[in-house]
Amino acid sequence: MGFFSLTQELAIDLGTANTVIIHNGKVVVDEPSIVALDFHTNKVVAIGQKARLMHGKTHQNIKTIRPLKDGVIADFTSAELMLRGMIKKVNMSGHIFSPSLKMVICIPSGSTNVEIRAVTDSAEKAGGRDVYMIYEPMAAALGAGLDVEAPEGHMIIDIGGGTTEVACISLGGIVCSESINIAGDVFTEDIQSYVRQQHNIKIGERTAENIKIAVGSAVPELDVEPEDFNVTGPNILTSLPSHISLSYREIAYALEKSLIKIDATIMKVLEMVPPELYADICKNGIYLAGGGALIKGLDKRFCEKTNIPFVIVDDPLRAVARGTGIALKNISKFSFLIQKI
């Protein structure tokens, strides 16, 4: 009868930077959240990694769009086309008819009803029949292997592409949380701005992203120092090619302004945590998830600021997606899932 089964289940981490889809407990799609469209017909030219390779290198007939901004859908049509294209990449062989889809999608904890509705509508137009939502901090906690339903306090920080989510979780619910629009994309902009102001060189978003991955640091002193990153770009004043080497210390300086805002958000949430849960957090540590957790020395910086140990979860890039997959398997068990509104 499985041959005629018409319902398939997908867990989707619809992120500002990357979209991850889990099907049958396996990651089947892990692509950048970007779509390339024909300028005249609005038809899809490429999705995901292929579209990212085009970003910043297109001619007038092709436009590349990142449909999500600050963790929420900014371009509804492009988001639907991107989601539909990524779902098509999921191999659902063994079905005579196109299956209806049950989806669990993660959203920022600060999402409004309008933003939730935008995600739901996009999912439904992409083929979703039953659409559920889960807040990103809860998904990250599940992906980190925490027992979110226990009467115990857990604190999780998810630094994604568009938002940083800081939340305290206990008894299957979010006790207190803050969501700010300072995350990976802002770090990338900080690096672009630094190179432009300090070295008079113009660099693109992809180059700044590569710098962040290679030598991105949250502290000016690291135990293991990465090699300097070589950059080539046009001089703003002369338009002649310039070559520089960027050290991790320079990038730590460039990111400082944004990291201070994340420091303040963590302290704000800690101030709201009830005393009993605060004691649990001090004992268990604070968990770091999301791509931002891979910035070198970030756990060390936060530990020095709060005097609380920080733990980087296993494979932080996919922690939210893993947690969304766990929620999908246990939809009837978890009361914190939001059904479509």
Phi, psi and omega in degrees: 000341180300335181294328182263359181299127188255001181245126176241148184248130180232136171255125187236122170262095183273086186265161178296321183264316183224148174247128180240131178240130178248130180226127182056039176078004181239145174285115183253338177224128174217090188228153173300144180278077182210144181226140176254128183239149171289127187298326186272319185258348184062022176274151183287127176264318180202158180224146172074228186299320179297320179291325179295323178295335178276340188300125181082002183232017185273162171260186190290344182270352180233136176235138176256135185230135169259106189290341182253138177224132180055036175084354181235163184287123178257332179234102189297313183297314181295322179297318179295316179296318180295314182296318179298317180295321180289324177295326178296334180286343179285124181281106179247053181291160180093015179233129179291316183255161175294122186285150170279152191245133169257125186235145165241123183239136180268146183224156177299148183294340180266015183294139175274169178299325179295317180292322176296318179299321180297317179295316181298313181297319178298317180295319181293319180290337177274003175116002181285133177262305175253116182243124178242153178243150172221138180290143185303316179299323179293318178296319179296321179295318177297317180294335178278356179084019180277148176274090188289343183267357179286152177282061185215144182276131174231137177243132182230141176238120180248109180258101183263210179274321184253330183224154169249123182251126176240123185214147171254129186238138175202144176053040175073017180217163177269114182287312177205148182203161174220142177232124179235154183270039175245109183201207188306318181295321179292321176302318180297317178296323178299319181292317177302314182296318181297312182296324179291316185282320185273331185239000180056036179239135178266125177234155181273174182297319181294319179295317179298323177297317179295323177297316181299317181292319186282312186232016178298127182218147179259350180228150182281354179229117178245147178293317177247110186272125177286157178291150178298153182256126180273130183237137173237132180195171181282138173290132184298325185277320187251344185065011175273153181295138177235147180234128177222162172245128180255130178263163180295333178296320178296319181291324176300320177293319181295325184272350188304316183301318180285322181294328177299322179292324177290320175306313183295324179293319178299315180295324179297318179290320178299326177295331182273346185289130175301149186305318182296319179288328179299319179297321177297318182296318178297326180284316186274337185089170179252135186262135180252127178227174180089165182299329180297337180294343181277354176295129188297133175079006183293318179296322179297316180299310182295323179297318179293327182285326189250345187061027176239136180295144178245141182236124174275123184290161177295134180045066186300332180299326184251011183299316181295318179296318178299315180296323177295322177295321177295318178297322180297319180291336186236043184303318182289336184278321187268117182278349184275000175286141179258121176281161184306141183255000000 
